[in-house]
Structure formats: C-alpha cells, structure tokens
Amino acid sequence: MSSGFEEIMSIRGRGMPAAGEVTISGHDPVYSARFKIGETTANILGGIGVAVTDIHELKTGKRQKVAIDVRHAAATCQSSKYLKRKPAGGDAWQSVQSPSMEHMRQITQPWQCKDGRYYLPHFNLPHLHDRVIGVLKCESNADAVAKAIAKWDSHDLEEAVAAARACGSVIRSNAEWLEHPHGKMLAGKPLVEITKIGDSDPIPFPKGERPLSGIKVLDLTRILAGPIAARTLAENGANVLMITAKHLPQVPEHVMDTSHGKRSTFLDLTNPADVATVKQLVKNADVFSQGYRPGIMDKHGLTPEQLAAERPGLIYLSISCYGHGGPFSNRGGWEQIAQCATGICLENGDERPKLLPASACDYTTGYNGAYGVLLALARRAREGGSYHVRVSLCRSGMYIYKQGQVKYTDANLGLSDTELNSILHETAGGNGTLKHLGPVLKMSETKPFWERPSPLLGSSKAEWV
C-alpha cells in the first residue's frame, strides 16, 4: 500500500488492515492534471471502507473486503458534471448546469496583479460575488475583473477582500504556504482531527442490516464538502436529515447530486423557534455536521461543547476552508481557494497558474469528514464519549500535494462513456428522473447504496422518521 494510504490508516490508530482486505486498483493520470486526483481520492475511500468494516465487525464479529478503482474514485471529484435530468413528462436527458455557475467559473480564475503575482477572487453565491465586485469596483466579466485586479498589489487585495468578508487567495507556492503562519499551523495537524470533548457510556450501534442502520445525522451544510460527508454516511445506511433555510442561496446541480439518501427540511437559524427545533432534533441525533464560518454556531448556542452537554455521545463534524487555529481560520473559502493557497494551482500550470479540472479538495474533504465520523462512532461504541471531528479544504489540499505529481500528454483525459455507464444510476424523485454517479466503493458484505432519491429542498418535516 502507498504511503498516502498508510497516512489515512494512521488516523484510525489501529495499524494497517490485514493483507488483501483493501484493494486499490489503477493509477493516475485520470484527468489532464499534474496531481494524483484519482489515487489520492482512492486512498481516502479505501479508508472509509476500512472504517465501515470496523463497524461491521463490532456488529457481527466479521470483517469484509474493500475495493476501489482509481478511475472511479477520480470520477467522484467531477460528480456534478455527469448529472443529467429527465423532467416529469419528458423523454430527453438534459444537462444540469446553472448559467450562474458557468459565469462564476469564467471569472473565478487566477488574474495577474500589479506586483506580478497572481490572485484568484471567488464569485460563487450572489452576496459573496457582490462583495468582491464592491472591492474591485468593476463590471462582472472577465475583462473587467482582469483589469481591476491588475491595479492591485496581490497581498493588499487579499486583505481587502477578506475585510469585506468575501473570498479569494494569493496564488502561493507550496514552499511559501508551508512558511506562512497558517500553513505551518496546518502542517502540524493531522488530516482529520478527532478530539474527545465529553464523556458518555459506550453507545453500541443500533441493530440493523446496514453498518449505520439507526444512526441519525443532522446535515447543516451546503455546496460539496459537507453534503458529500453526510451523503457518504447515507450510502452506508444512516438516516440523514438535511437542514437549510428558504432564503439561503444554493447551486441546483450540487443540491441534486449531493443529496441522495437524505431528507430535507427548512429551518432558519435566525429564527429562535427554529433554533429550538434544531436543538430538539439534536437530542436524538448521533451526528451533527456544519460548515459555517467560525463564530456563527456560537451565536445560536450550537457549539460542539454546548450540544455534547445536551446530548452526550454526540459526534460533531466541523468543515471549513482554512481549518482551526491559525490567522486565516475566520476566513471563508472554496475549492479554488484551497488549490491556490497550498501550491496546487501554481504547479498545475505552465505560463500561468491553472486550476485542477476536478473539485479534488472539496470531495476529499467531504470523504475525510465522513471517515472521521465513522472512526468516532466506532470509538464511541467501544469506549464512550462525545467527539469533535474537524476537516478543512486546505488541509486536504496539502494531502493532495504531498502525494506527488504525474505527467500527462493528452489535454483531454477523462473517463470513457463505457466507464461512466458502469457507475451511473437512474433514480426518480421530486427532481424528476436523474442520471448520476452511484457509490463507487465496493464492499463484500454491505453494499453501499442510497435508500432514497435526492429530495426537493424543504420537502420533509423537521422530525426523525
């Protein structure tokens, strides 16, 4: 097994699995990128398989075999790209790509500053888009953004955008990031942090045929990493209730693609009555997952310590861009920000920095979050306790960088239609009929699958079923 997989297993703290228990087949490049998107993702998915097997062993006394194809693992990092929909009454598959996202991708790119360095502003979601435009004082198109950024020194612009509570990053080399105070802080932390924050008696796994049968998960996250973590728990049998508010902006293709296996309800954290409902739901929950900026949960009395006091044995998952404890910890961020901060974007390009062709930081962070939750649930079953699991996009980016680089000669690498058809599923629900990637991790005894189709937002009551 690779050193990357060994690092994943070190987080588990129980040594390597028995020879032959985990099979990772294939190699990069899968896409036209210098970084090992497929192999890195496969390492983490293999870790999830081992963690699920640990739970299966606690419930049955038996272990199982785990297999993952590197090319299939890479496909999950472009998952929404493959999503298609057949509306009710229609007979033709339609691509699900929002015009606003296409526009965002055109202007969320590295642009050269006055000092010769590159800076990437991030324009996703209307309110964050408007804050960046407010700093740049320009029109929302590529030419105008490029000209506006050319008037700024890179670090001045980074601080101005951060002060506006918007998102962006100077394009750094990996060496520069590791010398930065925040990079140094993250380098001293594990890929997945699991901290015991309270005591409880051991809580055995509920009876049921699936590894996570009876495990209840509250998912208060949006847009990729967080939803992927909860979706991964759902594909192993967890009961996931997704909470959002009507007024919060969403990306439709991401919602449809990351919500398989979940129910969805509307609760507004600015409404005290709805916060009280969340707290009531927590009393019977096993997992609470959130991706808000630091400080937001404090305002609502939803911190890890507060909820663990109300519900001993709770597993609390926090997902962020920059991680906890450094000078950038209070900043928001996205996939592209993590690539730019950690050196990936710079070294993936030639004459200029270039983003990866897949959302590798987002998806691996989501899988890391699920992995941490699985490990914490197993630890809770063995010895009791409440646990806080932390993962971040930048720490995942550092892990991706650490796996090394590959060469590619074809500018249009990817999966063939035959390969994709072998892992695409069709499901019918409130969004019509969807064609989408299914779970790609293979388990010999407990096949991962989603019991429910992707729901319409707000289509369920705020209750456990």
Residue pairs with C-beta under 8 A, 6 or more apart in sequence:
1 16
1 22
1 24
2 24
2 39
2 43
2 403
4 39
4 40
4 43
4 399
4 402
4 403
5 22
5 24
5 43
5 46
5 47
6 16
7 43
7 191
7 399
8 43
8 44
8 46
8 47
8 191
8 371
9 15
9 16
9 17
9 47
9 50
10 190
11 47
11 190
11 191
11 192
11 194
11 371
11 372
11 375
12 47
12 50
12 51
12 54
12 375
14 54
17 50
17 53
17 66
18 63
20 65
21 50
21 53
21 63
21 65
21 66
22 46
22 49
22 50
22 65
22 66
22 67
23 65
23 66
23 67
23 68
24 39
24 42
24 43
24 46
24 67
24 68
24 70
25 67
25 68
25 69
25 70
26 38
26 39
26 42
26 69
26 70
26 71
27 38
27 39
27 70
28 35
28 36
28 37
28 38
28 39
28 70
28 74
28 406
29 36
29 37
29 38
29 406
29 407
29 408
29 413
30 37
30 38
30 70
30 71
30 74
30 75
30 413
30 414
30 415
31 37
31 38
31 74
31 78
31 356
31 357
31 358
31 413
31 414
32 357
32 408
32 410
32 411
32 412
32 413
32 414
33 348
33 356
33 357
33 358
33 408
34 347
34 348
34 405
34 406
34 407
34 408
35 344
35 348
35 356
35 360
35 400
35 401
35 403
35 405
35 406
36 400
36 403
36 404
36 405
36 406
37 74
37 77
37 356
37 358
37 360
37 400
38 70
38 71
38 73
38 74
39 70
39 73
39 403
40 360
40 364
40 399
40 400
40 403
41 73
41 74
41 76
41 77
41 360
41 363
41 364
41 367
42 68
42 69
42 70
42 73
43 403
44 364
44 367
44 368
44 371
45 68
45 73
45 76
45 367
45 440
45 441
46 66
46 68
47 371
48 232
48 367
48 370
48 371
48 374
48 441
49 66
49 67
49 68
49 441
49 443
50 66
51 371
51 374
51 375
51 378
52 66
52 211
52 236
52 374
52 443
52 446
52 448
53 63
53 64
53 66
53 443
54 374
54 375
54 378
55 205
55 211
55 212
55 374
55 377
55 378
55 381
56 62
56 63
56 64
56 211
56 445
56 446
57 63
58 204
58 205
58 378
58 381
58 382
59 205
59 211
62 445
64 443
64 444
64 445
64 446
65 443
65 444
66 441
66 442
66 443
66 444
67 441
67 442
68 440
68 441
68 442
69 440
71 415
71 419
72 419
72 423
72 440
73 440
74 358
74 415
75 82
75 415
75 419
75 420
75 423
75 437
75 440
76 363
76 437
76 440
77 358
77 359
77 360
77 362
77 363
77 364
78 357
78 358
78 359
78 414
79 257
79 258
79 363
79 436
79 437
80 96
80 253
80 254
80 257
80 258
82 420
82 424
82 435
82 436
82 437
83 95
83 96
83 253
83 256
83 257
83 434
83 435
83 436
84 93
84 94
84 95
84 96
84 434
84 435
84 436
85 93
85 94
85 96
85 256
85 431
85 432
85 433
85 434
85 435
86 92
86 93
86 94
86 432
86 433
86 434
86 435
87 94
87 432
88 432
90 432
93 435
96 252
96 253
96 256
96 257
97 253
98 251
98 252
98 253
100 251
101 124
101 251
101 253
103 123
103 140
104 123
104 124
104 129
106 141
106 142
107 121
107 123
107 140
107 141
107 142
107 145
108 120
108 121
108 122
108 123
108 124
108 336
109 120
109 142
109 355
110 118
110 119
110 120
110 171
110 340
110 345
110 349
110 352
110 353
110 354
110 355
111 118
111 119
111 120
111 121
111 145
111 146
111 149
111 150
112 118
112 146
112 149
112 150
112 352
113 119
113 149
113 150
113 152
113 153
113 154
113 157
114 150
114 151
114 152
114 153
115 153
115 154
117 154
117 170
117 171
118 154
118 170
118 171
118 346
118 352
118 353
119 149
119 152
119 154
119 157
119 158
119 168
119 169
119 170
119 171
120 168
120 169
120 171
120 336
120 337
120 340
120 345
120 353
121 132
121 136
121 145
121 149
121 157
121 161
121 166
121 167
121 168
122 128
122 132
122 166
122 167
122 168
122 333
122 334
122 336
122 337
123 129
123 132
123 140
124 223
124 251
124 334
125 249
126 249
127 249
128 166
128 167
128 332
129 140
131 161
131 164
131 165
131 166
132 161
132 164
132 166
132 167
132 168
133 140
134 164
135 157
135 160
135 161
135 164
135 166
136 145
136 148
136 149
137 148
138 144
138 145
138 147
138 148
149 157
152 160
154 170
154 171
155 170
157 168
158 168
158 169
158 170
161 167
161 168
162 168
162 331
165 332
166 332
167 321
167 331
167 332
167 333
167 334
167 337
168 337
169 333
169 336
169 337
169 340
169 341
170 340
170 341
171 340
171 345
171 346
171 353
172 180
172 340
172 341
172 342
172 343
172 346
173 343
173 346
173 347
174 342
174 343
174 344
174 346
174 347
174 401
175 343
176 183
176 343
177 183
177 341
177 342
177 343
177 398
178 184
178 187
181 326
181 327
182 322
182 323
182 326
182 327
182 328
182 329
182 394
183 341
183 342
183 398
184 326
185 323
185 325
185 326
186 322
186 323
186 326
186 392
186 394
186 395
186 398
187 398
189 323
189 325
189 395
191 368
191 391
191 395
191 396
191 399
192 368
192 369
192 371
192 372
192 375
192 389
192 390
192 391
193 324
193 372
193 388
193 389
193 390
193 391
194 372
194 375
194 376
194 379
194 387
194 388
194 389
195 387
195 388
195 389
195 390
196 385
196 386
196 387
197 304
197 305
197 308
197 316
197 386
197 387
197 388
198 305
198 308
198 309
198 312
198 314
198 385
198 386
199 312
199 384
199 385
199 386
200 312
200 313
200 380
200 384
200 385
200 386
201 313
201 384
202 380
202 381
202 382
202 383
202 384
203 286
203 313
203 380
203 381
203 384
204 381
205 211
205 212
205 213
205 214
205 215
205 377
205 381
206 213
206 214
206 215
207 213
207 214
208 214
208 237
209 237
209 446
210 236
210 237
210 446
211 236
211 237
211 446
212 233
212 236
212 237
212 238
212 377
213 237
214 239
215 233
215 237
215 238
215 239
215 286
215 287
215 377
216 238
216 239
216 241
216 284
216 285
216 286
216 287
216 464
217 230
217 233
217 234
217 238
217 239
217 240
217 241
217 285
217 286
217 287
217 288
217 289
218 241
218 243
218 278
218 281
218 282
218 285
218 287
218 288
218 289
219 226
219 227
219 229
219 230
219 240
219 241
219 242
219 243
219 262
219 289
220 226
220 243
220 244
220 278
220 288
220 289
220 290
220 291
220 292
221 227
221 229
221 230
221 289
221 290
221 291
221 319
222 244
222 248
222 250
222 291
223 250
223 251
223 254
223 334
224 254
224 258
224 335
224 359
224 362
224 363
224 366
225 291
225 319
225 361
225 362
225 363
225 365
225 366
225 369
225 391
225 393
226 289
226 290
226 291
226 317
226 319
226 366
226 369
227 242
227 254
227 255
227 258
227 259
227 366
228 258
228 362
228 363
228 365
228 366
228 367
228 369
228 370
229 289
229 317
229 319
229 365
229 366
229 367
229 368
229 369
229 370
229 373
229 391
230 238
230 240
230 242
230 262
230 289
230 370
231 240
231 258
231 259
231 260
231 261
231 262
231 366
231 450
232 366
232 367
232 370
233 240
233 287
233 370
233 373
233 374
234 240
234 260
234 261
234 262
234 450
234 451
234 452
235 260
235 261
235 439
235 448
235 449
235 450
236 374
236 446
236 448
237 446
237 451
238 261
238 287
239 464
239 465
240 261
240 262
240 263
241 262
241 263
241 264
241 265
241 281
241 460
241 462
241 464
242 259
242 262
242 263
242 264
242 265
242 455
243 264
243 265
243 266
243 267
243 278
243 462
244 250
244 264
244 266
244 267
244 457
244 458
245 266
245 267
245 268
245 269
245 270
246 266
246 268
246 458
247 268
250 457
255 454
255 457
256 431
256 434
256 436
256 454
257 436
257 437
257 454
259 454
259 455
260 427
260 436
260 450
260 452
260 453
260 454
261 450
261 451
261 452
262 452
262 454
262 455
263 452
263 455
263 459
263 460
263 465
264 455
264 456
264 457
264 458
264 459
264 460
265 458
265 459
265 460
265 461
265 462
266 457
266 458
266 462
267 274
267 275
267 277
267 278
267 462
268 274
269 275
269 278
269 296
269 300
269 302
275 300
275 301
275 302
277 462
278 300
278 302
279 301
279 302
279 307
279 310
281 462
281 463
281 464
282 288
282 307
282 310
282 311
282 314
283 310
283 311
284 311
284 464
285 311
285 314
286 313
286 314
286 315
286 377
287 314
287 315
287 316
287 317
287 373
287 377
288 302
288 307
288 314
288 315
288 316
288 317
289 316
289 317
289 319
289 369
289 373
290 297
290 302
290 316
290 317
290 318
290 319
291 318
291 319
291 320
293 320
293 330
293 332
294 320
294 324
294 329
294 330
295 330
297 303
304 314
304 316
304 318
304 386
304 388
307 314
307 316
308 314
308 316
308 386
308 388
311 386
312 386
313 380
313 384
313 385
313 386
314 386
314 387
315 373
315 376
315 377
315 380
315 386
315 387
315 389
316 386
316 387
316 388
316 389
317 369
317 372
317 373
317 389
317 390
317 391
318 324
318 388
318 389
318 390
318 391
319 365
319 366
319 369
319 390
319 391
319 392
320 329
320 333
320 390
320 391
320 392
320 393
321 331
321 332
321 333
321 334
321 337
321 338
321 392
321 393
321 394
322 328
322 329
322 331
322 333
322 341
322 392
322 393
322 394
323 329
323 390
323 392
323 394
323 395
324 390
324 392
333 341
333 393
333 394
334 362
334 393
335 359
335 360
335 361
335 362
335 393
336 345
336 355
337 393
337 394
338 344
338 361
338 392
338 393
338 394
338 396
338 397
339 345
339 348
339 355
339 356
339 360
339 361
339 397
340 346
340 353
341 394
341 397
342 394
342 397
342 398
342 400
342 401
343 401
344 356
344 361
344 397
344 400
344 401
345 353
345 354
345 355
345 356
346 353
347 401
347 405
348 354
348 355
348 356
360 396
360 397
360 400
361 393
361 394
361 396
361 397
361 400
362 393
364 396
364 399
364 400
365 391
365 392
365 393
365 395
365 396
368 391
368 396
369 389
369 391
372 389
372 390
372 391
373 389
376 387
376 389
379 385
379 387
380 386
380 387
423 437
423 438
423 440
424 435
424 436
424 437
424 438
425 435
425 436
425 437
425 438
426 433
426 434
426 435
427 433
427 434
427 436
427 450
427 453
427 454
428 434
428 453
429 452
429 453
429 454
429 455
429 456
430 453
430 454
430 455
430 456
430 459
431 453
431 454
431 455
431 456
434 453
434 454
436 454
438 449
438 450
439 448
439 449
439 450
441 448
